[in-house]
Amino acid sequence: MKLSEIKSQLPQLSQLTFLLPDGTPVPAHFHITEVGQINKRFIDCGGTLRDEKSVNFQLWEDGDYDHRLGAKKLLDIIQLSERVLGLEDLEVEVEYQGDTIGKYGLEFNGGVFTLTNKMTDCLAKDKCGIPAQKPKVRLSTLSASESSCAPGSGCC
């Protein structure tokens, strides 16, 4: 979800709700303690130089039960960050404290923001010898001629 998409949803919300990937709500007394832009420059395992950029929100919650971050206040924080930091309209990543700091993507569904799982990946599979994933075939759907292998045919 891009920053502009978040900004377009905020004015219509009476309350700000974030859900973890399993559907559990982030406690209502959370704060967004950081809004920033992350610029990552790196070399992948195949030797290719890469640049990635994203906007980052850090969600934090502790024992401060008396304060709630509203949608209008978050919009104000985003707009201030855009002016002061020159934020670009990029995909938003969310950091949230679990057993360790987790990084999540973000979606908007039915009036709530949902944190989505992010996965690591090899960006240079062709250069590190990782084969393309083979298609999965159900053996029960093959005809007799497709599932049998004749000696010397090279199928085994």
N, C-alpha and C positions, 0 to 999 in steps of 0.2 A: 504494500500500500504506500503510495507516495504522500509526501507532506501535504500537497494541495488537496488530496482526497480527504485527509484527516480534517483539515481546516474547513472544508465544505460541509462536513457532518456536524461539527461542534455547535454551530448556532442553533441547531434543531434539538439538541439534547437538554433535558431537564436535569439529568444527573450523569456523571461520568463513571462508566463501569468497564473494567477490564477482566477478562476471563483467561485462565490458564488453559493450555491445550487440552487438558482433561475435563474442562468445563467448570472447574472450581473457580469461584470469583476471587480476585485479588481483594484483600480486605479493604472496605470502603474508606478507611482512614489513610490510604496510601498518598504519597506525594510523588511528583515528578521532580527529582532533585537535579537533573541535568537535561538540557537540550543542546545538542551540538552536531557538528558535522565531522564524520570520521573519514579521513583520507588514508587509504592503505596502499602502499607501494611495495610490491614483492616480486620475487622470482619463483615460479612454480618448479616442480621437480623435473620438468623437461627443459628448464633453462630460459623460459619465456618471461620477459618483464611484463608485469601486469599492474594496473591501477584500478582500484575500486573505491567508490565513494558511497556513503550512506548518511542519513540523518539518524541520530541516536537519541533515544529517550531512556533515562534511567528511572525506573519505578522503585520506590523504597517505602517500606512501611515499618513502623515501630510502635511504641506505646502511646503515641500522640493521638488519642481517640477524639479529641475536641475539634480537630480541623479536618475539613474535607476539601479536596480540590475539585472545583466545579469546571464545567465545560468552558464557560466564559473566561475563567482565569487561565486555563490551559491555552486557549486561543490567544490571549494577551501575551503569555510567555513565548509562544511560537512567533508571534509577530515581532516582539522585541528581539528575539534571537535572529530572525531574518534581517532586521535592520542592523543590529550590532555585529553579527557574525557573517552576514552575507550568505545565509543558508541557501542552497540550491534546492530545487524541487526533486528530491531523490527518494528512493525507497527508505522506509523507516525501519530501523532495528530497535528492539526494546531489550534493555538489560533488566533482569529481575533476580533478586537473591533467593535461591533455593538452598540446596546443600553447598552450592558454589554459585558464582554469578553465571546465570544462563543468558544466552542470546536468542531472541525470538524474532520472527517476522510478525506482521500485524495485518489483520483483516477486520472489516466492519460487517457485522451480521445482526440485523434486527435490533438496532439501537445500542449494541454493545461492541466494544473492541475486543477481539480475540487474539491472544498471543498464539503464534503458530510455530511449530518445531522447525528448526533449521538443521541441516545436515552438512557434514563435511563431504568433500568429493576430490578426486584426483582430477586436476585440470589438464593433464598431459598424458592421458591414457595411451595415446598413439605412440608417445616417445618412451614410456616406461615399460612397454610390453604387456600391458593389461589387455587381455582379449575382450572384444565386444561381447556382450551378454548373448548367449545362445538362446534361440527361441525355445520355449517350453512346449513339448508335444505330449499329449495324452496317448499312451500306447494303446489304450482300449479303443481309440477312435481310428486307428490305422487299419487299412484293409490287410488281408492275409498276404498279398503280394508285396505291400510296403513294409510289413513287419518281419518278413522272413529274409534270411540272408543266405545266399548260395555260396558254397566254398569257392574261393578264387575270384569272387565278384568285387572285392575291395571294400565291402561295406563294414567289415570288422577289423 
